[in-house]
Amino acid sequence: MECAGKGRGTRCLGPPSRRCARCAAVKYCSASHQILHWSFHKEECERLGQQMKRVDVLNDFPFLFSQEATVQVCEKQESRCSFLDKRGIHRVGMWMHECPCGASVASFYCRRSANEGWHLPSSLCPCSDPSVLISEDLYSWKDYYEWRCIPLDSPVALLLHWPLTVYYATQVIGIKRLIPEGSNVLCIHYLGPEKELQQLAVFGELRALFSGLHVHIDLIGPAIPQQRDGEKINVCNFAHCMGPDCICKSSTVNVSHSEGIGLMSKVTLQLHSGFYHDCYRDIQKDSPPHLVIAPNAGIAAYSSWLPTIELIKNINIPTVFSDYCEEACHLAACCINTVTGHPLSLPIQLNPFRQPMVVEDSALLLPCYSNCFLFGM
């Protein structure tokens, strides 16, 4: 991490080694930078200190690799690259973008490869229909892994946090509230996709999570290349495992099972290049949303969110945001209140389906996780 006082006064004297004794959430390169930064930091110090007290809760996952993916990565005893390499999934398939040396989002200019899969044995990943339909809502990774009969040493949660966060957002808002009676269509506007654009195959899991529904997701954001604007993707299968003879390789079996028994959802994704406030009018003509989702939004960091928040306020559609840490959510809530004049309708809360690997080199000593906290308007 960088010195919290970087850019204030003199140059940094070296790596940050002085931790704030009050909050323990920021570090400084020198006493002089700590003193210069205090006029700003004093407004956040107590709040960050309270957040630091909840670190153990943030790091609490049921997986056999949890210590390795949280504390050891934070303490640089492990890295994302080493974690993935030990499991044979470093820089392959959908895992390509889970470490710093992976391909950039710019490679999304290329169409999806048929090689996008789990690169894991079928016993470690959800590559085919579940053995039973969901009978109760899922509230934790342990619930999900038990339902999908996946052992807790499987790393698939590192990618499945995208569709599981979509699923959980519908649970906290209330899916029955979202879908009109008699309808079997759920339309979601998904704002600001970036890394997940390289991992679209994982959204095939929505077929199992929303049994019997047609789930249509419009993915909208500037990271989508202009030449792919309007492209529609029918997600007919689950992401494939590495077993050459697995049922997941037979699209005819999968389609026959889902159409004949009606267990699995139909899932379609449609891509839209641009900001939501510029695209909304045209998109909603064909697919008016029941729910808006904005993962890892970073509202306080980007001024482009201000007209989007104004739009969401006016269209009055339930909207769920996520972010990497509680502090980012707090700052976002302040921005939303400034624009709308109202507090959050969905208070800041921990997402049980956050990605179970800490973000390396975050700006704070607070553990940061992709899709870590949820909040809404």
DRENMAR-160223 format. One line per field, with one value per residue (C-alpha): residue in one letter; x, y, z. Coordinates in nm, 2 decimals. Example, Ala and Ser with C-alpha at 12.3 -4.5 7.8 and 13.67 -1.06 7.14 Angstrom:
<nodes>
residu [A|S]
X [1.23|1.37]
Y [-0.45|-0.11]
Z [0.78|0.71]
</nodes>
This chain:
<nodes>
residu [M|E|C|A|G|K|G|R|G|T|R|C|L|G|P|P|S|R|R|C|A|R|C|A|A|V|K|Y|C|S|A|S|H|Q|I|L|H|W|S|F|H|K|E|E|C|E|R|L|G|Q|Q|M|K|R|V|D|V|L|N|D|F|P|F|L|F|S|Q|E|A|T|V|Q|V|C|E|K|Q|E|S|R|C|S|F|L|D|K|R|G|I|H|R|V|G|M|W|M|H|E|C|P|C|G|A|S|V|A|S|F|Y|C|R|R|S|A|N|E|G|W|H|L|P|S|S|L|C|P|C|S|D|P|S|V|L|I|S|E|D|L|Y|S|W|K|D|Y|Y|E|W|R|C|I|P|L|D|S|P|V|A|L|L|L|H|W|P|L|T|V|Y|Y|A|T|Q|V|I|G|I|K|R|L|I|P|E|G|S|N|V|L|C|I|H|Y|L|G|P|E|K|E|L|Q|Q|L|A|V|F|G|E|L|R|A|L|F|S|G|L|H|V|H|I|D|L|I|G|P|A|I|P|Q|Q|R|D|G|E|K|I|N|V|C|N|F|A|H|C|M|G|P|D|C|I|C|K|S|S|T|V|N|V|S|H|S|E|G|I|G|L|M|S|K|V|T|L|Q|L|H|S|G|F|Y|H|D|C|Y|R|D|I|Q|K|D|S|P|P|H|L|V|I|A|P|N|A|G|I|A|A|Y|S|S|W|L|P|T|I|E|L|I|K|N|I|N|I|P|T|V|F|S|D|Y|C|E|E|A|C|H|L|A|A|C|C|I|N|T|V|T|G|H|P|L|S|L|P|I|Q|L|N|P|F|R|Q|P|M|V|V|E|D|S|A|L|L|L|P|C|Y|S|N|C|F|L|F|G|M]
X [0.00|0.10|0.17|-0.17|-0.01|0.15|0.14|0.12|0.43|0.76|0.82|0.77|1.08|1.04|0.78|0.50|0.60|0.42|0.07|-0.19|-0.21|-0.57|-0.74|-0.46|-0.61|-0.36|0.02|0.27|0.62|0.72|0.60|0.58|0.34|0.13|0.10|0.03|-0.25|-0.42|-0.64|-0.80|-0.76|-0.92|-1.26|-1.24|-1.01|-1.27|-1.49|-1.20|-1.11|-1.46|-1.43|-1.10|-1.26|-1.47|-1.17|-1.22|-1.58|-1.46|-1.21|-1.45|-1.51|-1.59|-1.33|-1.03|-0.81|-0.95|-0.64|-0.42|-0.65|-0.71|-0.45|-0.16|-0.22|-0.26|0.07|0.24|0.31|0.10|-0.02|-0.30|-0.06|0.08|-0.26|-0.38|-0.06|-0.08|-0.42|-0.32|-0.54|-0.29|-0.35|-0.59|-0.94|-1.16|-0.89|-0.67|-0.79|-0.77|-0.41|-0.19|-0.01|-0.33|-0.46|-0.61|-0.98|-0.88|-0.87|-1.25|-1.23|-1.19|-1.49|-1.53|-1.32|-1.47|-1.18|-1.34|-1.40|-1.32|-1.00|-1.09|-1.23|-1.60|-1.60|-1.47|-1.70|-2.07|-2.05|-2.40|-2.75|-2.79|-2.91|-3.21|-3.38|-3.32|-3.58|-3.47|-3.29|-2.91|-2.75|-2.38|-2.11|-2.15|-2.52|-2.43|-2.15|-2.37|-2.65|-2.41|-2.22|-1.88|-1.61|-1.49|-1.14|-1.27|-1.17|-1.48|-1.62|-1.35|-1.54|-1.89|-1.92|-2.05|-2.37|-2.41|-2.41|-2.68|-2.88|-2.83|-2.93|-3.27|-3.31|-3.24|-3.47|-3.73|-3.77|-4.15|-4.16|-3.96|-4.14|-4.51|-4.75|-4.79|-4.46|-4.16|-3.91|-3.65|-3.48|-3.17|-2.96|-2.60|-2.38|-2.01|-1.89|-1.51|-1.33|-1.65|-1.66|-1.38|-1.57|-1.92|-1.94|-1.99|-2.32|-2.44|-2.49|-2.79|-2.97|-2.96|-3.01|-3.33|-3.50|-3.79|-3.73|-3.60|-3.32|-3.22|-2.93|-2.82|-2.46|-2.39|-2.06|-1.77|-1.55|-1.76|-1.61|-1.82|-1.81|-1.98|-2.25|-2.59|-2.45|-2.67|-2.54|-2.76|-2.61|-2.72|-2.47|-2.28|-1.91|-1.73|-1.50|-1.18|-1.31|-1.33|-1.62|-1.83|-2.19|-2.12|-1.95|-2.28|-2.49|-2.77|-2.81|-2.81|-3.07|-3.29|-3.28|-3.36|-3.64|-3.79|-3.82|-3.82|-3.58|-3.32|-3.36|-3.31|-3.03|-2.95|-2.69|-2.69|-2.40|-2.43|-2.13|-2.15|-2.27|-2.61|-2.75|-2.67|-2.80|-3.10|-3.37|-3.29|-3.23|-3.55|-3.77|-3.69|-3.61|-3.74|-3.56|-3.70|-3.37|-3.05|-2.72|-2.38|-2.10|-1.78|-1.93|-1.67|-1.94|-1.72|-1.43|-1.60|-1.80|-1.97|-2.19|-2.37|-2.60|-2.66|-2.77|-3.00|-3.15|-3.20|-3.37|-3.61|-3.70|-3.74|-3.62|-3.47|-3.09|-2.82|-2.46|-2.16|-1.81|-1.47|-1.49|-1.72|-1.55|-1.61|-1.98|-1.99|-1.85|-2.09|-2.39|-2.28|-2.28|-2.62|-2.76|-2.62|-2.78|-3.12|-3.17|-3.25|-3.06|-3.00|-3.31|-3.09|-2.84|-2.47|-2.44|-2.18|-2.23|-2.21|-2.12|-1.82|-1.51|-1.32|-0.97|-0.85|-0.75|-0.37|-0.22|-0.54|-0.53|-0.62|-0.51|-0.88|-0.92|-1.09|-1.29|-1.46|-1.84|-1.77|-2.05|-2.40|-2.62|-2.90|-3.14]
Y [0.00|0.36|0.62|0.78|1.12|1.08|1.40|1.62|1.84|1.67|1.34|1.01|0.91|0.54|0.26|0.33|0.18|0.40|0.28|0.52|0.42|0.51|0.34|0.10|0.13|0.36|0.38|0.67|0.69|0.95|1.14|1.46|1.31|1.17|1.52|1.68|1.42|1.45|1.74|1.51|1.18|1.30|1.30|0.93|0.79|0.68|0.53|0.33|0.21|0.07|-0.10|-0.25|-0.42|-0.63|-0.77|-1.12|-1.12|-1.01|-1.29|-1.56|-1.81|-2.19|-2.29|-2.51|-2.25|-1.95|-1.88|-1.89|-1.66|-1.40|-1.36|-1.51|-1.29|-0.98|-1.06|-1.14|-1.50|-1.59|-1.41|-1.46|-1.60|-1.86|-1.96|-2.02|-2.19|-2.45|-2.55|-2.56|-2.27|-1.99|-1.79|-2.04|-2.00|-1.78|-1.76|-1.56|-1.23|-1.33|-1.21|-0.91|-1.10|-1.20|-1.05|-0.70|-0.62|-0.49|-0.85|-0.85|-0.71|-1.07|-1.29|-1.56|-1.87|-2.21|-2.28|-2.07|-2.32|-2.42|-2.61|-2.83|-3.19|-3.22|-3.31|-2.96|-2.74|-2.69|-2.79|-2.95|-2.94|-2.96|-3.29|-3.11|-2.77|-2.50|-2.57|-2.29|-1.96|-1.97|-1.75|-1.85|-2.01|-2.33|-2.34|-2.31|-2.57|-2.82|-2.77|-2.81|-3.10|-2.92|-2.99|-2.69|-2.71|-2.61|-2.25|-2.20|-1.93|-1.70|-1.67|-1.76|-1.45|-1.27|-1.48|-1.54|-1.17|-1.13|-1.40|-1.26|-0.91|-1.05|-1.22|-0.90|-0.69|-0.97|-1.15|-1.18|-0.80|-0.77|-0.99|-0.92|-1.20|-1.45|-1.35|-1.57|-1.31|-1.13|-0.84|-0.69|-0.39|-0.47|-0.16|-0.11|-0.46|-0.50|-0.81|-1.02|-0.95|-1.20|-1.45|-1.45|-1.83|-1.83|-1.65|-1.99|-2.08|-1.84|-2.12|-2.33|-2.04|-1.91|-2.23|-2.19|-1.82|-1.64|-1.42|-1.14|-0.93|-0.61|-0.54|-0.17|0.01|0.19|-0.11|-0.29|-0.22|-0.03|-0.30|-0.54|-0.30|-0.47|-0.82|-1.08|-1.40|-1.70|-1.89|-2.24|-2.44|-2.42|-2.35|-2.67|-2.88|-3.04|-3.39|-3.50|-3.74|-3.52|-3.46|-3.09|-3.14|-3.26|-2.96|-3.18|-3.36|-3.03|-2.87|-3.17|-3.20|-2.83|-2.81|-3.15|-3.11|-2.73|-2.72|-2.48|-2.11|-1.95|-1.69|-1.42|-1.15|-0.84|-0.60|-0.22|0.02|0.35|0.50|0.40|0.75|0.78|0.43|0.38|0.53|0.30|-0.01|0.01|0.01|-0.36|-0.47|-0.24|-0.35|-0.51|-0.45|-0.26|-0.40|-0.22|-0.44|-0.29|0.05|0.30|0.57|0.82|0.77|0.85|1.17|0.98|0.81|1.14|1.16|0.78|0.82|1.10|0.88|0.59|0.83|0.94|0.59|0.46|0.10|-0.10|-0.07|-0.27|-0.16|-0.34|-0.23|-0.36|-0.23|-0.07|0.27|0.28|0.21|0.49|0.74|0.62|0.66|1.02|1.09|0.93|1.13|1.45|1.38|1.23|1.40|1.06|0.79|0.44|0.22|-0.09|-0.03|-0.12|-0.49|-0.77|-0.98|-1.35|-1.42|-1.19|-1.32|-1.53|-1.39|-1.06|-0.78|-0.74|-0.40|-0.22|0.15|0.07|-0.19|-0.29|-0.62|-0.56|-0.82|-0.80|-0.75|-0.73|-0.51|-0.44|-0.13|0.01|0.28]
Z [0.00|-0.05|0.22|0.31|0.30|-0.04|-0.24|0.06|0.11|0.05|-0.13|0.05|0.23|0.16|0.20|0.46|0.79|1.05|1.12|1.27|1.63|1.66|1.37|1.25|0.90|0.73|0.71|0.65|0.53|0.80|1.10|0.89|0.63|0.92|1.07|0.73|0.66|1.00|0.90|0.65|0.84|1.16|0.99|0.91|1.18|1.43|1.16|1.01|1.36|1.41|1.07|1.16|1.46|1.22|1.03|1.16|1.04|0.69|0.68|0.79|0.51|0.53|0.28|0.35|0.18|0.37|0.58|0.26|0.06|0.33|0.61|0.42|0.11|0.33|0.50|0.16|0.26|-0.05|-0.36|-0.60|-0.85|-0.61|-0.49|-0.85|-0.95|-0.67|-0.81|-1.18|-1.28|-1.31|-1.63|-1.79|-1.91|-1.69|-1.43|-1.66|-1.51|-1.14|-1.09|-1.19|-1.47|-1.64|-1.96|-1.95|-2.00|-2.35|-2.47|-2.45|-2.80|-2.90|-2.88|-2.61|-2.66|-2.64|-2.41|-2.13|-1.86|-1.51|-1.59|-1.29|-1.25|-1.25|-0.88|-0.80|-1.01|-1.10|-1.47|-1.50|-1.37|-0.99|-0.85|-0.68|-0.73|-0.46|-0.19|0.04|-0.01|0.00|0.27|0.27|0.06|0.28|0.18|-0.19|-0.18|-0.01|-0.26|-0.55|-0.39|-0.42|-0.16|0.04|-0.10|-0.45|-0.55|-0.77|-0.54|-0.66|-0.99|-0.87|-0.66|-0.97|-1.03|-0.65|-0.58|-0.85|-0.68|-0.33|-0.44|-0.56|-0.22|-0.01|-0.23|-0.25|-0.58|-0.55|-0.52|-0.84|-1.08|-1.16|-1.07|-1.36|-1.52|-1.55|-1.67|-1.46|-1.63|-1.46|-1.57|-1.46|-1.45|-1.50|-1.58|-1.62|-1.51|-1.53|-1.91|-1.93|-1.72|-1.87|-1.87|-1.49|-1.54|-1.67|-1.30|-1.30|-1.49|-1.17|-0.92|-1.09|-1.18|-1.42|-1.49|-1.80|-1.67|-1.91|-1.80|-1.99|-1.91|-1.96|-1.93|-2.10|-2.07|-2.34|-2.68|-2.92|-3.18|-2.94|-2.85|-2.88|-2.89|-2.74|-2.58|-2.51|-2.21|-2.29|-2.07|-1.75|-1.77|-1.86|-1.65|-1.78|-1.80|-2.17|-2.11|-1.87|-1.95|-1.97|-2.31|-2.45|-2.53|-2.66|-2.32|-2.14|-2.36|-2.36|-1.98|-1.93|-2.19|-2.12|-1.74|-1.72|-1.43|-1.56|-1.64|-1.97|-1.94|-2.19|-2.17|-2.39|-2.41|-2.42|-2.46|-2.27|-1.94|-1.80|-1.80|-2.17|-2.27|-2.04|-2.26|-2.56|-2.35|-2.15|-2.46|-2.51|-2.16|-1.88|-1.56|-1.25|-1.07|-1.12|-1.00|-0.99|-0.86|-0.71|-0.80|-0.66|-0.65|-0.46|-0.69|-1.03|-1.10|-1.39|-1.12|-1.04|-1.34|-1.31|-0.95|-1.06|-1.32|-1.08|-0.84|-1.12|-1.26|-0.90|-0.98|-0.68|-0.71|-0.53|-0.53|-0.40|-0.31|-0.19|0.17|0.42|0.39|0.01|0.08|0.35|0.10|-0.16|0.08|0.13|-0.24|-0.29|-0.01|-0.16|-0.50|-0.38|-0.05|0.10|0.30|0.16|0.13|0.18|0.46|0.42|0.49|0.44|0.13|0.23|-0.13|-0.15|-0.33|-0.08|-0.17|-0.04|-0.28|-0.29|-0.22|-0.13|-0.03|0.33|0.58|0.59|0.41|0.07|-0.12|-0.45|-0.39|-0.02|0.10|-0.04|-0.01|-0.21|-0.31]
</nodes>
